[in-house]
Amino acid sequence: MVEQVLRTLMRTTDLIVAGFFSPAAVAAVGLADIYARFPIRFGIGIGDGAIALSSQDTGAGATANRDEAVSQALLIGILGGIPFVLFGLLANEYAIAVIGGLAEDGAMAEVVEYGSVYLMLIMLSAPAIHVNFIAARSIQGTGDTRTPMYVNGVVNAFNILATVGLAFGVGPLPALGVIGIAAATAIGDTAAAVTFLAVIGMDSTDLRYVRPRQLVIAKQLVVISWPRIAEGVSEMIAEFPFNAILLAFGTEVNAAYHVGRRMYQQVASPLARGYGVAANVLVGQALGRGDPREAYYVGAAATGLSALTIGGLCAALFLYADRFVRVFTRDPATVGYAIGFAQAYAVAAFLIAIYIVLAGSLRGGSETLTPFVARMVGTFVFLLGFTYVAGVVLGYGVTAAYVAVVLDFAFRVGYVGIVYYRRRWVDRGTSMMYERGSVAESAGDD
């Protein structure tokens, strides 16, 4: 949780600093962040494959398979970052401009100027972003959650200081504005990746680099990872028309959405993701030990704990949304809309907490297809579809977007909860361990 809070704080700082310049700068960072989340989603996807195999093989005592899975995952991550680098260099300006097609040209000019440079610099660090997520999750799969916290804690603290320094020109640093925000992020991600690779290479963890030999492990990494990648990509694809709709309501509305969403992402989301990672690791290790009952119990207990603790934050987030929003912007129009989005996410926070932990538990059993389907339907049918029909066609405007945020996660919780209760994911995780030789066939007969 500490690791997640610090990383999220880094992103939050980007928006806060951008808010000192203009609403256009906030929108630019928000829009560029949509594309920046593509390499993040790729890294998270491969990382989830790595953490599933790492935790299961740690529980089974199959360290050779675990080390090979981690080595293969890191190699896939580095190679997979190259297309994102090329995208950032060749299509950065067009990528920002195309989202604002429904907005007025004058309103988008400054957004495109800031956002295109920000996007280019972020994409240059895509391979490093992949390494960060994959290495951190691989180490967490062994039960060591402190090392990733230490590495990311130091790097993110540096990132926050560098963001402020390079944006405003503190001391001897140049005042680069939005470019400084992006530069600090890219430098921080690269430093974290180098550190993680060194930590594993110097035997500072239980993991070791090995030469990839088993095709079945690579196949399982892809099988587990692709739904997780597609899950994130589908949400990002939906963000394009969703942001376009909000831009049609006004630049201030779009900026308000990113500010309101950031409140949830900074306060409640890190706790939920922390519980989700813990559930993923403990469920995977329990399955590796051949104890499916313990695996089911751990996932259910983590879900209950997440709902109890994060649910208590929901009322405070709702009641004090106006104070939080004013940290990011003082623009009157933006503040009003941002309070609405912040309160919508406060209402949804309870559901989001349950969904993230249930999804993490399923991933510990190598079941990544169910969360993908849940997010796909929730995002396209409710978040995007409901907002367009009710907001644009029926004329309810931005209010429809507030309601859609809650409907999205209400569906996700219901769908994922049913699949988790049926426990078929237990057989899936056990059969994949048998396929790669981490456990004996009899281990799945309990």
C-alpha positions as CSV (number, residue, x, y, z in Angstrom):
1,M,0.0,0.0,0.0
2,V,2.8,2.4,0.8
3,E,4.4,1.7,-2.6
4,Q,1.1,2.4,-4.3
5,V,0.5,5.6,-2.4
6,L,3.9,6.9,-3.3
7,R,3.6,6.1,-7.0
8,T,0.1,7.6,-7.1
9,L,1.3,10.7,-5.3
10,M,3.9,11.1,-8.1
11,R,1.1,11.3,-10.7
12,T,-1.0,13.5,-8.4
13,T,1.9,15.9,-8.1
14,D,2.0,16.1,-11.9
15,L,-1.6,17.3,-12.0
16,I,-1.1,19.7,-9.1
17,V,1.9,21.3,-10.7
18,A,0.1,21.5,-14.0
19,G,-2.8,23.3,-12.3
20,F,-0.5,26.2,-11.5
21,F,-0.2,27.0,-15.2
22,S,-3.7,26.7,-16.6
23,P,-6.7,24.4,-17.1
24,A,-5.3,23.6,-20.5
25,A,-2.1,22.3,-18.9
26,V,-4.2,20.1,-16.6
27,A,-6.1,18.7,-19.6
28,A,-2.9,18.2,-21.5
29,V,-1.3,16.1,-18.8
30,G,-4.6,14.2,-18.4
31,L,-4.9,13.5,-22.1
32,A,-1.3,12.5,-22.5
33,D,-1.7,10.2,-19.4
34,I,-4.4,8.3,-21.4
35,Y,-1.7,7.2,-23.9
36,A,0.9,6.9,-21.2
37,R,-1.2,4.3,-19.5
38,F,-0.8,2.0,-22.5
39,P,2.7,1.0,-21.6
40,I,1.7,0.9,-18.0
41,R,-1.1,-1.5,-18.9
42,F,1.3,-3.7,-20.9
43,G,3.8,-3.7,-17.9
44,I,1.0,-4.5,-15.5
45,G,-0.3,-7.3,-17.7
46,I,3.1,-9.1,-18.1
47,G,3.7,-8.3,-14.4
48,D,0.5,-10.1,-13.4
49,G,1.6,-13.1,-15.4
50,A,5.0,-13.0,-13.6
51,I,3.4,-12.6,-10.1
52,A,1.0,-15.4,-10.7
53,L,3.8,-17.8,-11.7
54,S,6.2,-16.4,-9.1
55,S,3.7,-16.8,-6.2
56,Q,2.5,-20.2,-7.2
57,D,6.0,-21.6,-7.8
58,T,7.2,-20.1,-4.6
59,G,4.4,-21.9,-2.7
60,A,5.3,-25.1,-4.6
61,G,9.0,-24.8,-4.0
62,A,9.7,-24.8,-7.8
63,T,12.3,-22.0,-7.7
64,A,13.8,-23.0,-11.1
65,N,10.5,-22.5,-12.9
66,R,10.0,-19.3,-11.0
67,D,13.3,-17.8,-12.0
68,E,12.8,-18.7,-15.6
69,A,9.3,-17.1,-15.6
70,V,10.7,-13.9,-14.2
71,S,13.6,-13.8,-16.6
72,Q,11.3,-14.4,-19.6
73,A,8.8,-11.8,-18.4
74,L,11.5,-9.1,-18.1
75,L,12.8,-9.8,-21.6
76,I,9.3,-9.6,-23.0
77,G,8.8,-6.3,-21.2
78,I,12.0,-4.7,-22.5
79,L,11.3,-5.7,-26.1
80,G,7.6,-4.7,-25.8
81,G,8.6,-1.2,-24.9
82,I,10.2,-0.5,-28.3
83,P,6.9,0.1,-30.2
84,F,5.8,2.7,-27.6
85,V,9.1,4.6,-28.0
86,L,8.5,4.8,-31.7
87,F,4.9,6.0,-31.2
88,G,6.0,8.7,-28.9
89,L,8.6,10.0,-31.4
90,L,6.4,9.8,-34.5
91,A,2.8,10.3,-33.5
92,N,2.7,12.3,-30.3
93,E,1.2,15.5,-31.6
94,Y,-1.5,13.8,-33.7
95,A,-2.4,11.5,-30.8
96,I,-3.3,14.5,-28.5
97,A,-5.0,16.4,-31.3
98,V,-7.3,13.6,-32.4
99,I,-8.9,13.3,-28.9
100,G,-10.0,16.9,-29.0
101,G,-11.8,16.7,-32.3
102,L,-15.1,17.7,-30.8
103,A,-13.6,20.7,-29.0
104,E,-13.1,24.2,-30.3
105,D,-9.9,24.7,-32.2
106,G,-8.8,27.6,-30.0
107,A,-9.4,25.7,-26.8
108,M,-7.3,22.8,-28.0
109,A,-4.3,24.6,-29.4
110,E,-2.6,25.0,-26.0
111,V,-3.6,21.5,-24.9
112,V,-2.0,19.9,-28.0
113,E,1.2,22.0,-27.5
114,Y,1.7,20.9,-23.9
115,G,0.4,17.3,-24.3
116,S,2.4,16.3,-27.3
117,V,5.7,17.1,-25.7
118,Y,4.7,15.5,-22.4
119,L,3.6,12.3,-24.3
120,M,6.8,12.0,-26.2
121,L,9.0,12.2,-23.1
122,I,6.9,9.7,-21.3
123,M,6.9,7.2,-24.1
124,L,10.7,7.2,-24.3
125,S,10.8,5.6,-20.9
126,A,8.3,2.8,-21.9
127,P,10.8,-0.1,-21.6
128,A,11.7,1.2,-18.1
129,I,8.0,1.3,-17.1
130,H,7.6,-2.3,-18.2
131,V,10.6,-3.4,-16.2
132,N,9.4,-1.6,-13.1
133,F,6.0,-3.3,-13.0
134,I,7.3,-6.7,-13.9
135,A,10.3,-6.7,-11.5
136,A,8.2,-5.4,-8.6
137,R,5.5,-7.9,-9.1
138,S,8.0,-10.8,-9.5
139,I,9.6,-9.9,-6.2
140,Q,6.2,-9.5,-4.5
141,G,5.3,-13.0,-5.7
142,T,8.1,-14.4,-3.5
143,G,6.5,-12.8,-0.5
144,D,8.9,-9.9,-0.4
145,T,6.8,-6.7,-0.6
146,R,9.4,-4.5,1.2
147,T,12.1,-4.3,-1.5
148,P,9.7,-2.9,-4.2
149,M,8.5,-0.4,-1.6
150,Y,12.0,0.8,-0.8
151,V,13.0,1.1,-4.5
152,N,9.8,2.9,-5.6
153,G,9.7,4.9,-2.5
154,V,13.1,6.5,-3.0
155,V,12.6,6.9,-6.8
156,N,9.1,8.4,-6.4
157,A,10.3,10.9,-3.8
158,F,13.0,12.0,-6.2
159,N,10.5,12.2,-9.0
160,I,8.2,14.5,-6.9
161,L,11.0,16.8,-6.0
162,A,12.3,16.8,-9.6
163,T,8.8,17.6,-10.9
164,V,8.5,20.7,-8.8
165,G,12.1,21.7,-9.5
166,L,12.0,21.3,-13.3
167,A,8.5,22.8,-13.7
168,F,9.2,26.0,-11.7
169,G,13.0,26.3,-12.0
170,V,13.9,25.8,-8.4
171,G,17.5,26.7,-7.6
172,P,19.9,25.9,-10.4
173,L,17.2,23.9,-12.4
174,P,15.7,25.4,-15.5
175,A,12.0,26.3,-15.5
176,L,10.6,23.9,-18.1
177,G,6.9,24.0,-17.2
178,V,4.9,21.0,-18.5
179,I,8.1,19.6,-20.2
180,G,9.8,19.5,-16.8
181,I,6.9,17.5,-15.4
182,A,7.4,14.8,-18.1
183,A,11.2,14.9,-17.9
184,A,11.1,14.2,-14.1
185,T,8.7,11.2,-14.7
186,A,10.8,9.7,-17.5
187,I,14.1,10.1,-15.4
188,G,12.4,8.6,-12.4
189,D,11.0,5.5,-14.3
190,T,14.4,4.9,-15.8
191,A,16.2,5.1,-12.5
192,A,13.8,2.7,-10.9
193,A,14.2,0.1,-13.8
194,V,18.0,0.2,-13.5
195,T,17.7,-0.3,-9.7
196,F,15.3,-3.2,-10.0
197,L,17.5,-5.0,-12.6
198,A,20.5,-4.5,-10.4
199,V,18.7,-5.7,-7.2
200,I,17.8,-9.0,-8.9
201,G,21.2,-9.3,-10.6
202,M,23.1,-8.8,-7.3
203,D,21.1,-11.6,-5.6
204,S,19.5,-9.1,-3.2
205,T,16.2,-11.1,-3.6
206,D,15.3,-14.8,-3.9
207,L,15.1,-14.4,-7.6
208,R,17.9,-15.2,-10.1
209,Y,18.4,-14.5,-13.8
210,V,18.4,-17.7,-16.0
211,R,18.6,-18.4,-19.7
212,P,15.0,-19.0,-21.0
213,R,14.6,-22.6,-22.1
214,Q,11.0,-23.8,-21.5
215,L,8.5,-22.7,-24.1
216,V,5.6,-23.8,-21.9
217,I,6.5,-21.0,-19.4
218,A,6.5,-18.4,-22.1
219,K,3.2,-19.7,-23.3
220,Q,1.6,-19.5,-19.9
221,L,3.0,-16.0,-19.4
222,V,1.2,-14.9,-22.6
223,V,-2.0,-16.8,-21.7
224,I,-2.2,-15.2,-18.3
225,S,-1.1,-11.8,-19.4
226,W,-3.0,-11.1,-22.6
227,P,-6.5,-10.7,-21.0
228,R,-4.9,-8.4,-18.4
229,I,-3.3,-6.3,-21.1
230,A,-6.5,-6.3,-23.2
231,E,-8.4,-5.3,-20.0
232,G,-6.4,-2.2,-19.6
233,V,-6.2,-1.4,-23.3
234,S,-10.0,-1.7,-23.7
235,E,-10.5,0.8,-20.9
236,M,-8.0,3.1,-22.5
237,I,-9.7,2.8,-25.9
238,A,-13.0,3.8,-24.3
239,E,-11.2,6.8,-22.6
240,F,-10.7,8.3,-26.1
241,P,-14.4,8.8,-27.0
242,F,-15.3,9.4,-23.3
243,N,-12.8,12.3,-23.1
244,A,-14.0,13.5,-26.5
245,I,-17.5,13.7,-25.1
246,L,-16.3,15.6,-22.0
247,L,-14.3,18.0,-24.2
248,A,-17.5,18.6,-26.2
249,F,-19.1,19.7,-22.8
250,G,-16.1,22.1,-22.4
251,T,-12.3,22.1,-21.7
252,E,-13.1,22.8,-18.0
253,V,-15.3,19.6,-17.8
254,N,-12.5,17.5,-19.1
255,A,-10.0,19.0,-16.7
256,A,-12.5,18.5,-13.9
257,Y,-12.8,14.8,-14.8
258,H,-9.1,14.2,-14.4
259,V,-9.0,16.2,-11.1
260,G,-12.0,14.3,-9.7
261,R,-10.7,11.0,-10.7
262,R,-7.3,11.8,-9.2
263,M,-8.9,12.2,-5.8
264,Y,-10.0,8.5,-5.7
265,Q,-6.8,7.4,-7.3
266,Q,-4.7,9.1,-4.6
267,V,-6.7,8.3,-1.5
268,A,-8.6,5.0,-2.0
269,S,-7.1,3.3,-5.0
270,P,-3.6,2.6,-3.5
271,L,-5.2,0.8,-0.5
272,A,-7.4,-1.3,-2.8
273,R,-4.4,-2.2,-5.1
274,G,-2.4,-3.1,-2.0
275,Y,-5.0,-5.5,-0.9
276,G,-5.3,-6.8,-4.4
277,V,-1.6,-7.5,-4.7
278,A,-1.6,-9.2,-1.3
279,A,-4.5,-11.4,-2.2
280,N,-2.9,-12.3,-5.5
281,V,0.3,-13.4,-3.8
282,L,-1.3,-15.3,-0.9
283,V,-3.9,-17.0,-3.2
284,G,-1.1,-18.1,-5.6
285,Q,1.1,-19.4,-2.8
286,A,-1.8,-21.3,-1.2
287,L,-2.5,-23.0,-4.6
288,G,1.2,-23.8,-4.9
289,R,1.0,-25.5,-1.6
290,G,-2.0,-27.6,-2.8
291,D,-4.4,-25.9,-0.4
292,P,-7.4,-24.5,-2.5
293,R,-9.6,-24.0,0.6
294,E,-7.0,-21.6,2.1
295,A,-6.7,-19.9,-1.3
296,Y,-10.5,-19.2,-1.4
297,Y,-10.5,-18.1,2.2
298,V,-7.6,-15.6,1.8
299,G,-9.3,-14.0,-1.2
300,A,-12.6,-13.6,0.5
301,A,-11.0,-12.3,3.7
302,A,-8.9,-9.7,1.8
303,T,-12.1,-8.6,0.0
304,G,-13.9,-8.1,3.3
305,L,-11.0,-6.2,4.8
306,S,-10.7,-4.0,1.8
307,A,-14.4,-3.1,1.8
308,L,-14.4,-2.4,5.5
309,T,-11.4,-0.1,5.6
310,I,-11.8,1.7,2.3
311,G,-15.6,2.0,2.7
312,G,-14.9,4.1,5.8
313,L,-13.1,6.6,3.5
314,C,-16.0,7.0,1.1
315,A,-18.0,9.4,3.3
316,A,-15.0,11.6,4.0
317,L,-14.1,11.7,0.3
318,F,-17.7,12.7,-0.5
319,L,-18.0,15.4,2.2
320,Y,-14.7,17.0,1.6
321,A,-14.5,16.7,-2.1
322,D,-14.5,20.5,-2.6
323,R,-11.4,20.9,-0.4
324,F,-9.5,18.2,-2.3
325,V,-10.4,19.6,-5.7
326,R,-9.1,23.1,-4.8
327,V,-5.7,21.6,-4.3
328,F,-5.5,21.1,-8.0
329,T,-7.3,24.1,-9.5
330,R,-8.9,27.4,-8.5
331,D,-10.7,28.0,-11.8
332,P,-14.4,28.4,-10.7
333,A,-15.9,26.5,-13.6
334,T,-13.4,23.6,-13.3
335,V,-13.9,23.4,-9.5
336,G,-17.7,23.0,-9.8
337,Y,-17.5,20.1,-12.3
338,A,-14.6,18.5,-10.5
339,I,-16.5,18.3,-7.2
340,G,-19.2,16.4,-9.1
341,F,-16.7,13.9,-10.4
342,A,-15.0,13.6,-7.1
343,Q,-18.2,12.8,-5.3
344,A,-19.1,10.2,-8.0
345,Y,-15.9,8.4,-7.5
346,A,-16.3,8.6,-3.7
347,V,-19.6,6.8,-4.1
348,A,-18.0,4.2,-6.4
349,A,-14.9,3.8,-4.1
350,F,-16.6,1.1,-2.0
351,L,-17.4,-1.0,-5.1
352,I,-14.0,-0.4,-6.6
353,A,-12.3,-1.7,-3.5
354,I,-14.3,-5.0,-3.7
355,Y,-13.7,-5.4,-7.4
356,I,-9.9,-4.8,-7.3
357,V,-9.4,-7.4,-4.6
358,L,-11.7,-10.0,-6.1
359,A,-9.9,-9.6,-9.4
360,G,-6.5,-9.8,-7.8
361,S,-7.6,-13.1,-6.1
362,L,-8.7,-14.6,-9.4
363,R,-5.4,-13.6,-10.9
364,G,-3.6,-15.4,-8.2
365,G,-5.3,-18.5,-9.6
366,S,-4.2,-17.6,-13.2
367,E,-7.8,-16.4,-14.0
368,T,-7.4,-13.2,-15.9
369,L,-10.2,-13.5,-18.5
370,T,-13.0,-12.8,-16.0
371,P,-11.7,-9.4,-14.9
372,F,-11.2,-8.6,-18.6
373,V,-14.8,-9.3,-19.5
374,A,-16.1,-7.4,-16.4
375,R,-14.0,-4.3,-17.3
376,M,-14.9,-4.5,-21.0
377,V,-18.6,-4.6,-20.4
378,G,-18.6,-2.1,-17.6
379,T,-16.5,0.4,-19.5
380,F,-18.1,0.3,-22.9
381,V,-21.7,-0.4,-21.9
382,F,-22.0,1.8,-18.8
383,L,-19.2,4.3,-18.6
384,L,-19.1,5.2,-22.3
385,G,-22.5,4.0,-23.6
386,F,-24.6,5.4,-20.7
387,T,-22.7,8.7,-20.8
388,Y,-23.3,9.2,-24.5
389,V,-26.9,8.2,-24.6
390,A,-28.0,10.0,-21.4
391,G,-25.5,12.9,-21.7
392,V,-25.5,13.7,-25.4
393,V,-28.6,12.1,-26.9
394,L,-31.0,12.8,-24.0
395,G,-29.3,16.0,-23.0
396,Y,-28.5,15.4,-19.4
397,G,-24.9,16.5,-20.0
398,V,-22.1,15.9,-17.5
399,T,-24.6,14.5,-14.9
400,A,-24.8,11.4,-16.9
401,A,-21.1,10.9,-16.6
402,Y,-21.3,11.1,-12.8
403,V,-23.9,8.3,-12.8
404,A,-22.0,6.2,-15.3
405,V,-18.9,6.0,-13.0
406,V,-21.0,4.2,-10.3
407,L,-22.9,1.9,-12.8
408,D,-19.6,0.8,-14.3
409,F,-18.2,-0.7,-11.1
410,A,-21.5,-2.0,-9.8
411,F,-21.6,-4.3,-12.8
412,R,-18.0,-5.3,-12.4
413,V,-18.4,-6.4,-8.8
414,G,-21.5,-8.5,-9.5
415,Y,-19.9,-10.3,-12.4
416,V,-16.5,-11.0,-10.8
417,G,-18.1,-11.9,-7.5
418,I,-20.2,-14.7,-9.1
419,V,-17.2,-16.2,-10.9
420,Y,-15.1,-16.1,-7.7
421,Y,-17.8,-17.9,-5.7
422,R,-18.0,-20.7,-8.2
423,R,-14.3,-21.5,-7.7
424,R,-13.5,-22.8,-11.1
425,W,-10.4,-20.6,-11.1
426,V,-8.9,-23.0,-8.5
427,D,-8.8,-25.8,-11.1
428,R,-7.3,-23.5,-13.7
429,G,-4.4,-22.4,-11.5
430,T,-3.6,-25.9,-10.4
431,S,-3.7,-27.4,-13.9
432,M,-1.3,-24.7,-15.2
433,M,1.1,-25.5,-12.4
434,Y,1.0,-29.2,-13.4
435,E,1.5,-28.3,-17.0
436,R,4.8,-26.6,-16.3
437,G,5.9,-29.2,-13.9
438,S,5.8,-27.1,-10.7
439,V,3.5,-29.5,-8.8
440,A,2.5,-33.2,-9.1
441,E,-0.9,-34.0,-10.7
442,S,-2.2,-35.2,-7.3
443,A,-1.9,-31.7,-5.9
444,G,-5.1,-30.6,-7.5
445,D,-7.2,-33.5,-6.1
446,D,-7.8,-31.9,-2.7
